[in-house]
Amino acid sequence: MHVLITGGAGFIGSHLAEYHLALGDKVHVVDDLSTGQLSNIAPFLDDPHFRFTEQDILTWCELDHAVGWADRIYHMAAVVGVFRVLAEPIKVLATNIAACERLLRAVVHGGWRPQVVIASSSEVYGPQGRVALHEGMPLLITPGAPPRWNYAISKLADEALGISYARQHGIPVVIARLFNTVGPRQTGRYGMVVPRFVRQAVRGEPLTVFGDGLQSRAFIDVRDTVRYLDQLAQHASTEGVICNVGRDDEITIENLARKVIERVGSTSTILTMDYEAAYGQAYEDIPHRRPSVRKLHELVEHRPTWTLDATLDDLIARVRAEET
Ligand SMILES: NC(=O)c1ccc[n+]([C@@H]2O[C@H](COP(=O)([O-])OP(=O)(O)OC[C@H]3O[C@@H](n4cnc5c(N)ncnc54)[C@H](O)[C@@H]3O)[C@@H](O)[C@H]2O)c1
């Protein structure tokens, strides 16, 4: 199979590349390295089945050609991370929406119908109550939404584009609403909590919990995510399928911090910081975020193989090796 991955030098995209190369597939990654890193794909650069193009997909003139080559496209490229969303709210909207539309338009021009997997986000659900979030529920967007919600709005627009292109042009599309994904190669630089906590604990620094720490999340290991995405792609349909991709074990951020400290055996303390101090502006967090995995498990056979503890132990070992 020929696999094109936009944003393939990023965290999840590089794991998709690794997974498909291991299956013997040919993989073409396009990435502008805005948040992705060459080191994420360095191990594959000598693989004859692997190709990397450093380009912005908004302007890349070879996009039509690359899309025409592919049997499957994972559209992972996006402006991501709370710090970037708050710093560049217009860019989030403009890039994320335009990139997805340009990609889908290229698929139509190609005349060939590859499976298209579009990375959406659990953020589209908005601030719901303490319920398992399921694909059929109405989504919440605050009127006059502050720029913090631009990321969710951009992902919702991508979903609408994906569904519309699927139905109007007969392109098999699946939209993956990704929940908090963790694992090797994720950087804490743009606001991701687990890599930040692990590094702080290994260094014996205080773990900085933003907000009161009672907000909860459900984490999935990226190595499970890529298997889910591969199996979901096989259900891509010209109706457009929307499906959560995550695990449904919830943990509060405070308890996550305690767990990391305990597993590291660290002397670190926990430092709570209000959102304004953390982000430099007011921020409306989502109190709880847990997926319903019912639809996911109806569609695919894969079941998670990584517990949060196992992922943390793996990350701790990697950070320890880097820091010594
Ligand atoms: N990691 C998560 O927990 C999570 C949760 C929900 C959704 N997602 C979505 O999954 C996708 C991948 O996220 P990630 O965590 O791997 O983030 P990431 O930042 O590591 O990956 C995104 C990649 O896209 C690239 N990119 C951005 N704009 C580009 C452009 N215009 N042209 C080419 N490349 C571009 C970046 O350089 C980066 O390598 C994103 O669409 C993100 O919104 C991730």
The ligand as an SDF file (V2000), in Angstrom:
LIG
                    3D

 44 48  0  0  0  0  0  0  0  0999 V2000
   -1.7600   14.4760   20.3080 N   0  0  0  0  0  0  0  0  0  0  0  0
   -3.0140   14.5350   20.6830 C   0  0  0  0  0  0  0  0  0  0  0  0
   -3.3500   14.2400   21.8450 O   0  0  0  0  0  0  0  0  0  0  0  0
   -4.0970   14.9460   19.7040 C   0  0  0  0  0  0  0  0  0  0  0  0
   -5.4120   15.0220   20.1830 C   0  0  0  0  0  0  0  0  0  0  0  0
   -6.4040   15.4160   19.3010 C   0  0  0  0  0  0  0  0  0  0  0  0
   -6.1140   15.6660   17.9750 C   0  0  0  0  0  0  0  0  0  0  0  0
   -4.8270   15.5850   17.5320 N   0  0  0  0  0  0  0  0  0  0  0  0
   -4.5760   15.8730   16.1140 C   0  0  0  0  0  0  0  0  0  0  0  0
   -3.6900   14.8990   15.5860 O   0  0  0  0  0  0  0  0  0  0  0  0
   -2.8410   15.5010   14.5960 C   0  0  0  0  0  0  0  0  0  0  0  0
   -1.3820   15.2370   14.9430 C   0  0  0  0  0  0  0  0  0  0  0  0
   -1.1120   15.8120   16.2120 O   0  0  0  0  0  0  0  0  0  0  0  0
    0.2680   15.6060   16.9780 P   0  0  0  0  0  0  0  0  0  0  0  0
   -0.0320   15.5070   18.4110 O   0  0  0  0  0  0  0  0  0  0  0  0
    1.0510   14.5450   16.3080 O   0  0  0  0  0  0  0  0  0  0  0  0
    0.9120   17.0490   16.7610 O   0  0  0  0  0  0  0  0  0  0  0  0
    2.2800   17.4660   16.0450 P   0  0  0  0  0  0  0  0  0  0  0  0
    2.4010   18.9370   16.2080 O   0  0  0  0  0  0  0  0  0  0  0  0
    3.3880   16.6280   16.5630 O   0  0  0  0  0  0  0  0  0  0  0  0
    1.9780   17.0860   14.5300 O   0  0  0  0  0  0  0  0  0  0  0  0
    1.4580   17.9870   13.5790 C   0  0  0  0  0  0  0  0  0  0  0  0
    2.4420   18.0240   12.4320 C   0  0  0  0  0  0  0  0  0  0  0  0
    1.9260   18.8240   11.3820 O   0  0  0  0  0  0  0  0  0  0  0  0
    2.9870   19.5940   10.8450 C   0  0  0  0  0  0  0  0  0  0  0  0
    2.3750   20.7300   10.1570 N   0  0  0  0  0  0  0  0  0  0  0  0
    1.6490   21.7400   10.7070 C   0  0  0  0  0  0  0  0  0  0  0  0
    1.2280   22.5890    9.7490 N   0  0  0  0  0  0  0  0  0  0  0  0
    1.6840   22.0980    8.5650 C   0  0  0  0  0  0  0  0  0  0  0  0
    1.5780   22.5280    7.2100 C   0  0  0  0  0  0  0  0  0  0  0  0
    0.8900   23.6400    6.8890 N   0  0  0  0  0  0  0  0  0  0  0  0
    2.1790   21.7980    6.2440 N   0  0  0  0  0  0  0  0  0  0  0  0
    2.8620   20.6630    6.5770 C   0  0  0  0  0  0  0  0  0  0  0  0
    2.9970   20.2170    7.8250 N   0  0  0  0  0  0  0  0  0  0  0  0
    2.4110   20.9210    8.8160 C   0  0  0  0  0  0  0  0  0  0  0  0
    3.8500   19.9500   12.0490 C   0  0  0  0  0  0  0  0  0  0  0  0
    5.1720   20.3160   11.7220 O   0  0  0  0  0  0  0  0  0  0  0  0
    3.7930   18.6440   12.8340 C   0  0  0  0  0  0  0  0  0  0  0  0
    4.8320   17.7700   12.4580 O   0  0  0  0  0  0  0  0  0  0  0  0
   -3.2030   16.9780   14.5600 C   0  0  0  0  0  0  0  0  0  0  0  0
   -4.1060   17.1910   13.5030 O   0  0  0  0  0  0  0  0  0  0  0  0
   -3.8890   17.2100   15.8910 C   0  0  0  0  0  0  0  0  0  0  0  0
   -4.8110   18.2650   15.8130 O   0  0  0  0  0  0  0  0  0  0  0  0
   -3.8080   15.2350   18.3800 C   0  0  0  0  0  0  0  0  0  0  0  0
  1  2  1  0
  2  3  2  0
  2  4  1  0
  4  5  1  0
  4 44  2  0
  5  6  2  0
  6  7  1  0
  7  8  2  0
  8  9  1  0
  8 44  1  0
  9 10  1  0
  9 42  1  0
 10 11  1  0
 11 12  1  0
 11 40  1  0
 12 13  1  0
 13 14  1  0
 14 15  2  0
 14 16  1  0
 14 17  1  0
 17 18  1  0
 18 19  2  0
 18 20  1  0
 18 21  1  0
 21 22  1  0
 22 23  1  0
 23 24  1  0
 23 38  1  0
 24 25  1  0
 25 26  1  0
 25 36  1  0
 26 27  1  0
 26 35  1  0
 27 28  2  0
 28 29  1  0
 29 30  1  0
 29 35  2  0
 30 31  1  0
 30 32  2  0
 32 33  1  0
 33 34  2  0
 34 35  1  0
 36 37  1  0
 36 38  1  0
 38 39  1  0
 40 41  1  0
 40 42  1  0
 42 43  1  0
M  CHG  2   8   1  16  -1
M  END
$$$$
